[in-house]
Amino acid sequence: MSFGITELLIILVIVVLLFGTTKLKNIGNDLGGAIKGFRNAMDSDDDKDKLTADEDSSLKDVTPGTQEKVESRKES
């Protein structure tokens, strides 16, 4: 049992009559704000992951030089 265009329009009219346009507008604004907040939170998590990855790569760059110094001190 699928809904056609006419049934969906009738349901839409009933919803508008029950809740009113201002209440539906407020619900839409709240939903949009929630989605925007979720996206911002996801983006900030991605930025933190990138910073952590950059810090790890900089530590890896330092490690080989330090290891050579340790090996040269062991030989002495």
DSSP file (Angstrom, degrees, kcal/mol; ACC not computed):
  #  RESIDUE AA STRUCTURE BP1 BP2  ACC     N-H-->O    O-->H-N    N-H-->O    O-->H-N    TCO  KAPPA ALPHA  PHI   PSI    X-CA   Y-CA   Z-CA
    1    1 A M              0   0    0      0, 0.0     2,-0.3     0, 0.0     0, 0.0   0.000 360.0 360.0 360.0 104.3    0.0    0.0    0.0
    2    2 A S        -     0   0    0      0, 0.0     2,-0.4     0, 0.0     0, 0.0  -0.779 360.0-117.1-107.6 153.5    1.8    3.1   -1.2
    3    3 A F        -     0   0    0     -2,-0.3     2,-0.1     4,-0.0     0, 0.0  -0.709  25.9-149.6 -89.9 136.9    0.7    6.7   -1.0
    4    4 A G     >  -     0   0    0     -2,-0.4     4,-2.0     1,-0.0     5,-0.2  -0.298  35.0 -91.2 -91.5-177.2    0.0    8.7   -4.1
    5    5 A I  H  > S+     0   0    0      1,-0.2     4,-2.3     2,-0.2     5,-0.2   0.902 124.1  52.1 -63.2 -42.9    0.4   12.4   -4.7
    6    6 A T  H  > S+     0   0    0      1,-0.2     4,-2.1     2,-0.2    -1,-0.2   0.898 109.3  49.0 -65.5 -39.7   -3.2   13.2   -3.7
    7    7 A E  H  > S+     0   0    0      2,-0.2     4,-2.3     1,-0.2    -1,-0.2   0.912 111.2  50.0 -65.2 -41.5   -3.0   11.3   -0.4
    8    8 A L  H  X S+     0   0    0     -4,-2.0     4,-2.4     1,-0.2    -2,-0.2   0.894 110.2  50.5 -64.2 -39.4    0.3   13.0    0.5
    9    9 A L  H  X S+     0   0    0     -4,-2.3     4,-2.4     2,-0.2    -1,-0.2   0.898 109.9  50.3 -64.9 -40.0   -1.3   16.5   -0.3
   10   10 A I  H  X S+     0   0    0     -4,-2.1     4,-2.2     2,-0.2    -2,-0.2   0.917 111.2  48.5 -63.7 -42.9   -4.3   15.7    1.9
   11   11 A I  H  X S+     0   0    0     -4,-2.3     4,-2.4     2,-0.2    -2,-0.2   0.906 110.7  51.7 -62.9 -41.6   -2.0   14.6    4.8
   12   12 A L  H  X S+     0   0    0     -4,-2.4     4,-2.4     1,-0.2    -2,-0.2   0.910 109.3  49.3 -61.6 -43.7    0.0   17.8    4.3
   13   13 A V  H  X S+     0   0    0     -4,-2.4     4,-2.3     1,-0.2    -1,-0.2   0.905 111.2  49.8 -63.1 -41.7   -3.1   20.0    4.5
   14   14 A I  H  X S+     0   0    0     -4,-2.2     4,-2.3     2,-0.2    -2,-0.2   0.908 110.7  49.7 -63.9 -42.2   -4.3   18.2    7.6
   15   15 A V  H  X S+     0   0    0     -4,-2.4     4,-2.7     2,-0.2     5,-0.5   0.914 111.3  49.0 -63.5 -42.9   -0.9   18.7    9.3
   16   16 A V  H  X S+     0   0    0     -4,-2.4     4,-2.0     1,-0.2    -1,-0.2   0.896 112.1  49.0 -64.2 -39.9   -0.9   22.4    8.4
   17   17 A L  H  < S+     0   0    0     -4,-2.3    -1,-0.2    -5,-0.2    -2,-0.2   0.883 115.2  44.4 -66.7 -37.7   -4.4   22.8    9.8
   18   18 A L  H  < S+     0   0    0     -4,-2.3    -2,-0.2    -5,-0.2    -1,-0.2   0.933 129.1  21.6 -72.4 -46.5   -3.5   21.0   13.0
   19   19 A F  H  < S-     0   0    0     -4,-2.7     4,-0.5    -5,-0.2    -3,-0.2   0.759  98.6-133.4 -98.3 -27.3   -0.2   22.7   13.8
   20   20 A G     X  -     0   0    0     -4,-2.0     4,-1.7    -5,-0.5     5,-0.1   0.074  27.6 -86.6  84.9 156.6   -0.3   25.9   11.9
   21   21 A T  H  > S+     0   0    0      1,-0.2     4,-2.3     2,-0.2     5,-0.2   0.853 123.0  55.3 -71.5 -34.6    2.4   27.4    9.7
   22   22 A T  H  > S+     0   0    0      2,-0.2     4,-2.3     1,-0.2    -1,-0.2   0.911 108.9  47.1 -67.4 -40.0    4.3   29.2   12.5
   23   23 A K  H  > S+     0   0    0     -4,-0.5     4,-2.2     2,-0.2    -1,-0.2   0.904 113.1  49.0 -67.5 -39.8    4.7   26.0   14.5
   24   24 A L  H  X S+     0   0    0     -4,-1.7     4,-2.2     2,-0.2    -2,-0.2   0.879 110.2  52.1 -65.3 -36.7    5.9   24.1   11.5
   25   25 A K  H  X S+     0   0    0     -4,-2.3     4,-2.4     2,-0.2    -2,-0.2   0.913 109.6  49.1 -65.1 -42.3    8.4   26.9   10.7
   26   26 A N  H  X S+     0   0    0     -4,-2.3     4,-2.5     2,-0.2    -2,-0.2   0.894 110.0  51.0 -63.8 -40.0    9.7   26.7   14.2
   27   27 A I  H  X S+     0   0    0     -4,-2.2     4,-2.4     2,-0.2    -1,-0.2   0.915 110.7  49.5 -63.1 -42.2   10.1   22.9   14.0
   28   28 A G  H  X S+     0   0    0     -4,-2.2     4,-2.4     2,-0.2    -2,-0.2   0.903 111.2  48.9 -63.3 -41.7   12.0   23.4   10.7
   29   29 A N  H  X S+     0   0    0     -4,-2.4     4,-2.4     2,-0.2    -2,-0.2   0.911 112.0  48.6 -64.7 -42.2   14.3   26.0   12.2
   30   30 A D  H  X S+     0   0    0     -4,-2.5     4,-2.1     2,-0.2    -2,-0.2   0.907 112.4  48.3 -63.8 -41.9   15.0   23.8   15.2
   31   31 A L  H  X S+     0   0    0     -4,-2.4     4,-2.2     2,-0.2    -2,-0.2   0.910 111.7  49.6 -65.5 -42.0   15.7   20.8   13.0
   32   32 A G  H  X S+     0   0    0     -4,-2.4     4,-2.3     1,-0.2    -2,-0.2   0.895 110.5  50.3 -64.1 -39.9   18.0   22.8   10.8
   33   33 A G  H  X S+     0   0    0     -4,-2.4     4,-2.4     2,-0.2    -1,-0.2   0.881 109.5  51.1 -64.8 -38.3   19.9   24.2   13.8
   34   34 A A  H  X S+     0   0    0     -4,-2.1     4,-2.1     2,-0.2    -2,-0.2   0.908 111.0  47.6 -65.8 -41.4   20.4   20.7   15.2
   35   35 A I  H  X S+     0   0    0     -4,-2.2     4,-2.3     2,-0.2    -2,-0.2   0.905 111.8  50.5 -66.0 -40.8   21.8   19.4   11.9
   36   36 A K  H  X S+     0   0    0     -4,-2.3     4,-2.3     1,-0.2    -2,-0.2   0.912 110.5  49.4 -63.9 -42.8   24.1   22.4   11.6
   37   37 A G  H  X S+     0   0    0     -4,-2.4     4,-2.2     1,-0.2    -1,-0.2   0.887 110.1  51.3 -62.6 -39.4   25.4   21.8   15.1
   38   38 A F  H  X S+     0   0    0     -4,-2.1     4,-2.2     2,-0.2    -2,-0.2   0.915 110.3  48.6 -63.9 -43.1   26.0   18.2   14.4
   39   39 A R  H  X S+     0   0    0     -4,-2.3     4,-2.4     1,-0.2    -2,-0.2   0.907 110.6  50.8 -64.9 -40.9   28.0   19.0   11.2
   40   40 A N  H  X S+     0   0    0     -4,-2.3     4,-2.3     1,-0.2    -1,-0.2   0.902 110.2  50.0 -63.0 -40.2   30.1   21.5   13.1
   41   41 A A  H  X S+     0   0    0     -4,-2.2     4,-1.8     2,-0.2    -1,-0.2   0.900 111.0  49.0 -64.6 -40.5   30.8   19.0   15.8
   42   42 A M  H  X S+     0   0    0     -4,-2.2     4,-1.9     1,-0.2    -2,-0.2   0.900 111.1  50.0 -65.9 -40.0   31.8   16.4   13.2
   43   43 A D  H  X S+     0   0    0     -4,-2.4     4,-2.1     1,-0.2    -2,-0.2   0.892 108.9  51.4 -65.8 -39.6   34.1   18.9   11.5
   44   44 A S  H  X S+     0   0    0     -4,-2.3     4,-2.0     1,-0.2    -1,-0.2   0.867 108.7  51.8 -67.1 -34.6   35.8   19.9   14.7
   45   45 A D  H  X S+     0   0    0     -4,-1.8     4,-2.1     2,-0.2    -1,-0.2   0.895 108.8  50.7 -65.9 -39.3   36.5   16.2   15.4
   46   46 A D  H  X S+     0   0    0     -4,-1.9     4,-2.1     2,-0.2    -2,-0.2   0.891 109.0  51.5 -64.7 -38.9   38.0   15.8   12.0
   47   47 A D  H  X S+     0   0    0     -4,-2.1     4,-2.2     2,-0.2    -1,-0.2   0.898 108.8  50.6 -64.4 -40.3   40.3   18.8   12.7
   48   48 A K  H  X S+     0   0    0     -4,-2.0     4,-2.2     1,-0.2    -1,-0.2   0.897 109.5  51.0 -63.9 -39.8   41.4   17.3   16.0
   49   49 A D  H  X S+     0   0    0     -4,-2.1     4,-2.2     1,-0.2    -2,-0.2   0.893 109.6  50.2 -64.4 -39.5   42.2   14.1   14.2
   50   50 A K  H  X S+     0   0    0     -4,-2.1     4,-2.4     2,-0.2    -2,-0.2   0.904 110.2  50.1 -65.8 -40.7   44.3   15.9   11.6
   51   51 A L  H  X S+     0   0    0     -4,-2.2     4,-2.3     2,-0.2    -2,-0.2   0.906 110.9  49.3 -63.9 -41.0   46.2   17.8   14.3
   52   52 A T  H  X S+     0   0    0     -4,-2.2     4,-2.2     1,-0.2    -1,-0.2   0.902 111.0  49.6 -64.3 -40.8   47.0   14.5   16.1
   53   53 A A  H  X S+     0   0    0     -4,-2.2     4,-2.2     2,-0.2    -2,-0.2   0.892 110.3  50.7 -65.7 -39.3   48.2   13.0   12.8
   54   54 A D  H  X S+     0   0    0     -4,-2.4     4,-2.0     2,-0.2    -2,-0.2   0.901 110.3  49.7 -64.5 -40.8   50.4   16.0   12.1
   55   55 A E  H  X S+     0   0    0     -4,-2.3     4,-1.8     1,-0.2    -2,-0.2   0.903 110.4  50.6 -64.6 -40.5   51.9   15.7   15.6
   56   56 A D  H  X S+     0   0    0     -4,-2.2     4,-1.8     1,-0.2    -2,-0.2   0.897 109.8  49.8 -64.0 -40.8   52.6   12.0   15.1
   57   57 A S  H  X S+     0   0    0     -4,-2.2     4,-1.6     1,-0.2    -1,-0.2   0.864 108.8  52.4 -68.9 -34.2   54.3   12.6   11.8
   58   58 A S  H  X S+     0   0    0     -4,-2.0     4,-1.3     1,-0.2    -1,-0.2   0.864 108.6  51.1 -68.9 -33.5   56.5   15.3   13.3
   59   59 A L  H  X S+     0   0    0     -4,-1.8     4,-1.7     1,-0.2    -2,-0.2   0.873 107.5  52.8 -68.4 -36.1   57.5   12.9   16.0
   60   60 A K  H  < S+     0   0    0     -4,-1.8    -2,-0.2     1,-0.2    -1,-0.2   0.847 105.3  55.2 -67.4 -33.0   58.4   10.2   13.5
   61   61 A D  H  X S+     0   0    0     -4,-1.6     4,-0.6     1,-0.2    -1,-0.2   0.855 110.5  45.3 -67.4 -34.3   60.6   12.7   11.6
   62   62 A V  H  X S+     0   0    0     -4,-1.3     4,-1.9     1,-0.2     3,-0.3   0.823  99.6  71.4 -78.0 -32.1   62.6   13.4   14.8
   63   63 A T  H  X S+     0   0    0     -4,-1.7     4,-2.4     1,-0.2     5,-0.2   0.874  92.1  52.8 -58.4 -46.1   63.0    9.8   15.8
   64   64 A P  H  > S+     0   0    0      0, 0.0     4,-1.9     0, 0.0    -1,-0.2   0.911 110.8  48.0 -61.1 -40.2   65.5    8.6   13.1
   65   65 A G  H  X S+     0   0    0     -4,-0.6     4,-1.7    -3,-0.3    -2,-0.2   0.897 113.0  48.3 -64.1 -40.2   67.9   11.4   13.9
   66   66 A T  H  X S+     0   0    0     -4,-1.9     4,-2.0     1,-0.2    -1,-0.2   0.876 108.5  54.3 -67.1 -37.8   67.7   10.7   17.6
   67   67 A Q  H  X S+     0   0    0     -4,-2.4     4,-2.3     1,-0.2    -1,-0.2   0.881 106.1  52.3 -66.0 -37.7   68.2    7.0   17.0
   68   68 A E  H  X S+     0   0    0     -4,-1.9     4,-2.4     2,-0.2    -1,-0.2   0.897 108.2  51.4 -64.6 -39.5   71.4    7.7   15.1
   69   69 A K  H  X S+     0   0    0     -4,-1.7     4,-1.9     1,-0.2    -2,-0.2   0.904 110.0  49.3 -63.4 -40.4   72.7    9.8   18.0
   70   70 A V  H  X S+     0   0    0     -4,-2.0     4,-1.8     1,-0.2    -2,-0.2   0.916 111.3  49.1 -65.3 -42.6   72.0    7.0   20.4
   71   71 A E  H  X S+     0   0    0     -4,-2.3     4,-1.6     1,-0.2    -2,-0.2   0.889 110.3  50.7 -65.2 -38.8   73.8    4.5   18.1
   72   72 A S  H  X S+     0   0    0     -4,-2.4     4,-1.0     1,-0.2    -1,-0.2   0.858 110.1  50.1 -68.7 -32.8   76.8    6.7   17.8
   73   73 A R  H  < S+     0   0    0     -4,-1.9    -1,-0.2     1,-0.2    -2,-0.2   0.838 107.2  54.8 -71.9 -31.7   77.0    7.1   21.6
   74   74 A K  H  < S+     0   0    0     -4,-1.8    -2,-0.2     1,-0.2    -1,-0.2   0.872 106.0  52.2 -67.3 -35.6   76.8    3.3   22.0
   75   75 A E  H  <        0   0    0     -4,-1.6    -1,-0.2     1,-0.2    -2,-0.2   0.789 360.0 360.0 -70.8 -27.5   79.8    2.9   19.7
   76   76 A S     <        0   0    0     -4,-1.0    -1,-0.2    -5,-0.1    -2,-0.2   0.478 360.0 360.0 -72.9 360.0   81.9    5.3   21.8
